[in-house]
Amino acid sequence: MRKRIYISGPLTSSGNVRENLERAMAAARALIEAGFAPFCPHLSYHLDPAEEYPHATWMEIELPWVAVADAVLRLPGESVGADIEVDHAERLGIPVFHTIGDLAEHFALEDAAA
């Protein structure tokens, strides 16, 4: 079964929304190609492009997904939400990675040890 990877990174808080969406989707595609099952919360932007829901609502929606992930991939860039997601993952003992290479190596080593 593919490992579940939660993609965490900026969306509206820093940089250009379109570029942030493209970066997250590129990471999701790369994770799929590397054999993982990514969850890309950035795509929820299309549910609320006018940003009518408060940030707290999105955190209530996204943190349960972080909790069931096998790992978190933290994309570069400042983001209050991503920092909250990473803190949540770390409190739950879920590993956080900053590159797909490091993430893939971790799970390859874990699989080799099993």
KAHUNOR-V99371 format. One record per helix or strand. SS is the DSSP state (helix for helix, strand for strand). FROM is the first residue (numbers start at 1). LEN is the number of residues. Records with the same first field share a line. If there is no record, write none. Layout:
# KAHUNOR-V99371
SS=FROM-LEN, FROM-LEN
This chain:
# KAHUNOR-V99371
strand=4-5, 37-4, 71-4, 95-3
helix=17-17, 41-7, 55-13, 80-12, 100-14
